[in-house]
Amino acid sequence: MPSLNWQKSSYSGGPESNCLYIATAPDGTIRLRESDAPDTVLTTTPGPLAALLETLSTTGRSRVRG
């Protein structure tokens, strides 16, 4: 398997330096890993990841509004 081009999330690097990395594999799947557990890789496809991010974004907005 070719090596993946991991990119660090722009939201990473807080006070504890926990970082989230994302890469697209040659088969079109998306891979996610954390800096504190780089050998654990989650695999998904664009549709489910977009749905998760939309849900998290919507949930966050509703919490801010009260």
Backbone bond lengths (Angstrom), bond angles and torsions (degrees), N, CA, C in turn:
res aa  C-N    CA-C-N  psi(-1)  N-CA   C-N-CA  omega(-1)  CA-C   N-CA-C  phi
1 M - - - 1.443 - - 1.528 109.29 -
2 P 1.343 117.26 131.74 1.457 118.69 178.76 1.526 110.97 -67.22
3 S 1.332 115.58 154.40 1.464 118.33 179.16 1.524 109.83 -69.75
4 L 1.313 115.15 149.37 1.455 120.88 -178.09 1.526 110.19 -93.68
5 N 1.322 116.06 150.74 1.455 122.34 176.78 1.522 108.25 -92.44
6 W 1.321 116.79 90.83 1.457 122.19 -176.82 1.518 109.85 -76.92
7 Q 1.328 116.37 134.65 1.460 122.22 177.20 1.518 108.70 -121.41
8 K 1.333 115.61 136.04 1.463 120.59 -179.36 1.527 109.96 -81.92
9 S 1.311 115.92 136.57 1.457 121.52 177.57 1.515 110.24 -60.99
10 S 1.332 116.13 142.26 1.467 120.08 178.38 1.528 111.49 -68.69
11 Y 1.330 117.69 -14.73 1.463 121.61 178.12 1.527 111.91 -90.99
12 S 1.309 118.06 0.36 1.463 121.83 -177.83 1.523 111.21 -84.52
13 G 1.319 114.55 167.35 1.454 120.54 172.59 1.513 114.25 93.35
14 G 1.311 117.29 31.30 1.456 121.39 177.79 1.514 111.45 -67.71
15 P 1.315 116.53 -166.36 1.463 121.08 -176.49 1.525 113.78 -58.04
16 E 1.319 117.11 -28.72 1.462 120.09 -178.85 1.518 111.60 -98.42
17 S 1.334 116.95 3.54 1.473 123.92 177.95 1.522 113.61 57.13
18 N 1.327 117.45 34.01 1.456 121.05 173.53 1.519 107.86 -80.68
19 C 1.322 116.80 124.84 1.458 120.66 -175.03 1.522 111.16 -122.49
20 L 1.318 115.43 142.91 1.451 122.52 174.66 1.521 107.54 -107.01
21 Y 1.326 116.20 131.70 1.455 122.16 178.99 1.521 109.75 -116.19
22 I 1.335 115.94 146.99 1.460 121.94 -179.33 1.527 108.50 -134.47
23 A 1.340 115.75 145.05 1.468 121.29 177.86 1.520 108.85 -149.15
24 T 1.324 115.88 150.87 1.457 121.43 173.94 1.515 108.26 -103.45
25 A 1.323 117.26 126.39 1.456 122.64 179.96 1.534 109.95 -83.95
26 P 1.319 117.50 160.12 1.467 120.81 179.39 1.532 113.92 -56.32
27 D 1.336 117.56 -26.44 1.467 119.74 179.68 1.529 112.99 -84.00
28 G 1.346 117.51 3.08 1.457 122.01 177.62 1.513 114.87 91.45
29 T 1.337 117.28 -4.89 1.458 119.36 177.30 1.521 109.24 -77.29
30 I 1.321 114.57 159.45 1.456 121.20 179.42 1.515 108.08 -108.86
31 R 1.324 115.51 134.60 1.465 121.35 -178.83 1.523 108.96 -113.23
32 L 1.314 116.07 139.81 1.466 123.12 179.52 1.520 108.75 -128.57
33 R 1.333 115.75 141.39 1.465 120.06 174.83 1.525 108.99 -150.82
34 E 1.322 115.92 160.10 1.457 122.37 177.27 1.520 109.43 -107.54
35 S 1.324 115.86 151.94 1.452 119.81 -178.57 1.525 112.75 -65.14
36 D 1.328 117.41 -29.81 1.465 119.03 -178.63 1.529 113.23 -82.92
37 A 1.328 117.94 -7.94 1.473 122.33 177.09 1.535 109.08 -144.47
38 P 1.335 118.25 63.69 1.464 121.07 -173.46 1.528 115.00 -64.96
39 D 1.316 117.74 -18.10 1.469 119.64 179.43 1.527 112.28 -84.28
40 T 1.324 117.54 -10.50 1.463 122.07 176.73 1.522 107.91 -96.59
41 V 1.326 115.80 114.66 1.463 121.24 -175.92 1.527 109.30 -122.38
42 L 1.331 116.01 126.52 1.459 121.81 174.84 1.518 108.20 -92.54
43 T 1.331 116.59 139.52 1.456 121.93 179.73 1.519 109.55 -119.24
44 T 1.337 115.83 133.22 1.453 121.31 178.47 1.529 108.53 -146.68
45 T 1.310 116.02 -177.20 1.458 121.73 175.33 1.531 107.89 -118.70
46 P 1.316 118.40 165.35 1.465 120.22 -174.96 1.534 114.66 -57.49
47 G 1.323 119.19 -41.04 1.464 121.38 -177.41 1.516 113.82 -59.87
48 P 1.318 119.10 -55.86 1.466 120.31 179.11 1.533 112.98 -62.84
49 L 1.325 117.94 -35.67 1.462 119.70 178.37 1.528 110.08 -66.18
50 A 1.326 117.44 -42.57 1.471 120.87 177.92 1.526 110.81 -61.73
51 A 1.331 117.17 -40.47 1.467 120.95 178.93 1.533 110.55 -64.54
52 L 1.324 117.08 -41.72 1.460 120.52 178.29 1.524 110.66 -62.70
53 L 1.331 116.94 -47.09 1.458 120.18 -179.31 1.527 111.66 -63.38
54 E 1.319 117.09 -38.92 1.463 120.71 177.66 1.532 110.55 -64.20
55 T 1.323 116.84 -42.72 1.467 120.69 178.63 1.526 110.80 -63.14
56 L 1.324 116.82 -44.78 1.461 120.01 179.20 1.524 111.25 -64.40
57 S 1.313 116.75 -39.89 1.459 121.49 178.77 1.529 110.79 -64.25
58 T 1.314 116.68 -45.40 1.464 121.06 -179.82 1.522 110.82 -65.96
59 T 1.311 117.30 -40.81 1.466 121.86 179.37 1.522 109.47 -63.90
60 G 1.309 116.76 -42.01 1.463 120.49 179.32 1.512 112.23 -63.71
61 R 1.327 117.60 -40.73 1.468 120.94 178.61 1.517 111.26 -65.38
62 S 1.327 117.24 -40.37 1.468 119.20 -178.21 1.531 110.63 -68.71
63 R 1.313 118.56 -31.70 1.461 121.06 177.66 1.527 110.86 -69.57
64 V 1.322 116.98 -36.75 1.457 120.11 -179.61 1.522 110.33 -67.93
65 R 1.317 117.10 -39.37 1.465 121.51 -179.36 1.521 112.88 -71.14
66 G 1.313 116.32 -22.79 1.464 118.71 178.83 1.463 111.07 96.43
